[in-house]
Amino acid sequence: MSTLSPTPSIILNLSEFIDALAALRRGRVIVVMDTETRNCVLDGARLMSAFRPLHDYGLVAEYDNPAGFPGLRYFRMTDTGKFFADNALAVWQARAWHERLAIRLLC
């Protein structure tokens, strides 16, 4: 008999994930408007799938934003997230331009 463990988050859209890492590394924050649906925005664009792995792997964490709007939740990159982003973005930039383009178009 086996015990079931929670399925780890997967990265559904690598392009969105990389773009989110880059924006968060520049100091941008994720604004979660609806916790149940995880409806969230980063840098003016809706995050379709990147929030869950960012959050589940501890790359972002909620913080108190006294200047924010009531009912919204704000997330920024953790120290672990910064380390991960630096490495992931370096690997991404090391790929040939046509590989990055193919990933953006096909994945």
C-alpha positions as CSV (number, residue, x, y, z in Angstrom):
1,M,0.0,0.0,0.0
2,S,1.4,3.4,-0.9
3,T,0.6,6.7,0.7
4,L,-0.2,9.6,-1.6
5,S,1.8,12.7,-1.3
6,P,0.8,16.1,-2.6
7,T,1.8,16.6,-6.2
8,P,4.5,19.3,-6.5
9,S,3.7,22.3,-8.6
10,I,4.8,22.1,-12.2
11,I,5.7,25.0,-14.5
12,L,3.0,25.0,-17.1
13,N,4.3,28.0,-19.1
14,L,8.1,28.4,-19.0
15,S,8.0,31.8,-20.8
16,E,5.6,33.3,-18.2
17,F,7.6,31.8,-15.4
18,I,10.9,33.3,-16.7
19,D,9.3,36.7,-17.3
20,A,7.8,36.6,-13.7
21,L,11.3,35.7,-12.3
22,A,12.8,38.6,-14.1
23,A,10.1,41.1,-13.0
24,L,10.2,40.0,-9.4
25,R,14.0,40.2,-9.4
26,R,13.7,43.8,-10.5
27,G,11.6,44.4,-7.4
28,R,8.1,44.1,-8.8
29,V,5.4,42.5,-6.6
30,I,2.6,40.1,-7.3
31,V,-0.9,41.4,-6.4
32,V,-3.4,38.7,-5.6
33,M,-7.0,39.9,-6.1
34,D,-8.8,36.6,-5.4
35,T,-7.2,34.0,-3.2
36,E,-9.6,31.2,-4.2
37,T,-9.0,31.5,-7.9
38,R,-5.4,32.9,-7.5
39,N,-6.3,35.7,-9.8
40,C,-3.2,37.8,-9.7
41,V,-1.3,40.5,-11.5
42,L,2.5,41.2,-11.9
43,D,3.7,44.3,-13.6
44,G,0.3,45.0,-15.1
45,A,-0.1,41.6,-16.7
46,R,-2.2,38.7,-15.4
47,L,-0.3,35.7,-14.3
48,M,-2.0,32.6,-15.7
49,S,0.1,29.8,-14.2
50,A,3.4,31.1,-12.7
51,F,2.0,32.1,-9.3
52,R,1.4,28.6,-8.0
53,P,5.0,27.2,-8.5
54,L,6.5,30.5,-7.3
55,H,4.5,30.3,-4.1
56,D,4.6,26.6,-3.5
57,Y,8.4,26.5,-3.9
58,G,8.9,29.4,-1.5
59,L,10.2,31.8,-4.2
60,V,7.7,34.4,-3.2
61,A,6.1,35.2,0.2
62,E,3.3,37.5,1.3
63,Y,4.2,40.7,2.9
64,D,2.2,43.5,4.7
65,N,1.8,46.5,2.4
66,P,0.3,49.3,4.5
67,A,0.1,51.5,1.4
68,G,-1.9,48.8,-0.5
69,F,-5.6,48.4,-1.0
70,P,-7.8,46.5,1.5
71,G,-8.6,43.0,0.5
72,L,-5.6,42.5,-1.8
73,R,-2.6,40.4,-0.9
74,Y,0.9,41.3,-1.9
75,F,3.8,38.9,-2.6
76,R,7.5,39.6,-3.2
77,M,10.5,37.5,-3.9
78,T,12.2,35.7,-1.0
79,D,16.0,35.4,-0.5
80,T,15.7,31.8,-1.8
81,G,13.7,33.2,-4.8
82,K,16.4,35.8,-5.6
83,F,19.1,33.1,-5.6
84,F,17.0,30.8,-7.7
85,A,16.1,33.7,-10.1
86,D,19.7,34.7,-10.6
87,N,20.7,31.2,-11.5
88,A,17.6,30.5,-13.7
89,L,17.9,33.8,-15.6
90,A,21.6,33.2,-16.2
91,V,20.9,29.7,-17.7
92,W,18.0,31.2,-19.7
93,Q,20.3,34.0,-21.2
94,A,23.0,31.4,-21.9
95,R,20.6,29.6,-24.4
96,A,20.9,30.6,-28.0
97,W,18.4,33.2,-29.1
98,H,16.6,30.7,-31.4
99,E,16.2,28.2,-28.5
100,R,14.6,30.9,-26.3
101,L,12.3,31.9,-29.2
102,A,11.3,28.3,-29.8
103,I,10.5,27.8,-26.1
104,R,8.4,31.0,-26.1
105,L,6.5,30.0,-29.2
106,L,6.0,26.3,-28.4
107,C,5.9,25.8,-24.7
